[in-house]
Amino acid sequence: MKRQQKSVENKHKSKKGNVAFSVTHGKNEGSRNYQDQESFLEVEGSKDFLKPKVVKQISERLEKFEQTDLFIKKYISLPRLATYCDTNIKYLSYYINEYKEMNYNRYINELKVNYVKDRLRNDPDFRRNSFLVISKLTGFSSQNKFFTIFKEVTAMTPSDYVRQLKNELGPGNF
């Protein structure tokens, strides 16, 4: 005799009464079926989701964070950054997605790449490092990951960037 699986459907409604999403539990417990995703985005997908006071607080804290070099630390994570910004993970993630128009990983990676570009341009001692050392100093998990992300952000490899920089600065200044 076959056992019948019970299926329980939870519908979550927004304040407007729209179905935000439904989660179906059955054979594959925990599987998700987003039926009305547009309604969910309509509620949380506008910049009105966060109160102006929260937006201002996160904006100021991220600006302060960007002036530090904490983003190059290997231990930086969304939860740690949320703590630094004195907010929760959901609000911070939402802010980065909506106001920075990128996800958390892209945000941190762009900060790292811009940091590397700045150091290469302005610090002759930093330029003497190999790309392996630079990748380790800036919190990338590997040299390969560093190359991949650098190219995604700048549309050129680190080697091409250094060549271009040498041409700009001239041989005596590099």
GITA-V578208 format. One record per backbone hydrogen bond with DSSP energy under -0.5 kcal/mol. NH is the residue of the N-H (numbers start at 1). CO is the residue of the C=O. E is the energy in kcal/mol with one decimal. If there is no record, write none. Layout:
NH_CO_E ; NH_CO_E
This chain:
8_6_-0.5 ; 8_25_-1.6 ; 10_8_-0.5 ; 10_23_-1.9 ; 11_9_-0.6 ; 12_10_-0.5 ; 12_21_-2.0 ; 13_11_-0.5 ; 14_18_-2.7 ; 17_14_-1.8 ; 20_12_-3.7 ; 20_18_-0.6 ; 21_12_-0.8 ; 22_33_-0.8 ; 23_10_-1.7 ; 24_31_-0.6 ; 25_8_-2.1 ; 25_23_-0.5 ; 26_24_-0.5 ; 29_27_-1.1 ; 31_28_-2.3 ; 33_22_-1.1 ; 35_33_-1.1 ; 39_36_-0.6 ; 40_20_-0.6 ; 40_36_-1.2 ; 41_37_-2.4 ; 42_38_-2.1 ; 43_39_-1.5 ; 44_40_-2.5 ; 45_41_-2.5 ; 49_46_-1.9 ; 50_47_-0.5 ; 54_51_-0.7 ; 55_51_-2.4 ; 56_52_-2.6 ; 57_53_-2.1 ; 58_54_-2.7 ; 59_55_-2.7 ; 60_56_-2.5 ; 61_57_-2.3 ; 62_58_-2.8 ; 63_59_-2.1 ; 64_60_-2.1 ; 65_61_-2.6 ; 66_62_-2.7 ; 67_63_-0.9 ; 67_64_-0.6 ; 68_65_-1.3 ; 72_69_-1.5 ; 73_70_-1.5 ; 76_73_-1.3 ; 81_77_-2.8 ; 82_78_-2.6 ; 83_79_-2.0 ; 84_80_-2.4 ; 85_81_-2.3 ; 86_83_-1.2 ; 87_82_-2.6 ; 92_88_-2.3 ; 93_89_-2.9 ; 94_90_-2.4 ; 95_91_-2.8 ; 96_92_-2.7 ; 97_93_-2.6 ; 98_94_-2.8 ; 99_95_-3.2 ; 100_95_-1.0 ; 100_96_-0.8 ; 102_96_-1.4 ; 107_103_-2.4 ; 108_104_-2.5 ; 109_105_-2.7 ; 110_106_-2.6 ; 111_107_-1.9 ; 112_108_-2.4 ; 113_109_-2.6 ; 114_110_-2.5 ; 115_111_-2.0 ; 116_112_-2.4 ; 117_113_-2.7 ; 118_114_-2.3 ; 119_115_-2.7 ; 120_116_-2.8 ; 121_117_-2.1 ; 122_118_-2.4 ; 123_119_-2.4 ; 124_122_-0.6 ; 127_123_-1.6 ; 128_124_-0.7 ; 128_125_-0.8 ; 129_126_-1.6 ; 134_130_-2.6 ; 135_131_-2.6 ; 136_132_-1.9 ; 137_133_-3.0 ; 138_134_-1.6 ; 139_136_-1.3 ; 140_135_-2.2 ; 146_142_-2.0 ; 147_143_-2.6 ; 148_144_-2.6 ; 149_145_-2.7 ; 150_146_-2.8 ; 151_147_-2.3 ; 152_148_-2.0 ; 153_149_-2.4 ; 154_150_-2.7 ; 155_151_-2.1 ; 161_157_-2.3 ; 162_158_-2.5 ; 163_159_-2.3 ; 164_160_-2.5 ; 165_161_-2.6 ; 166_162_-2.5 ; 167_163_-2.0 ; 168_164_-2.1 ; 169_165_-2.9 ; 170_166_-1.9 ; 173_170_-1.2 ; 174_170_-0.5 ; 174_171_-0.7
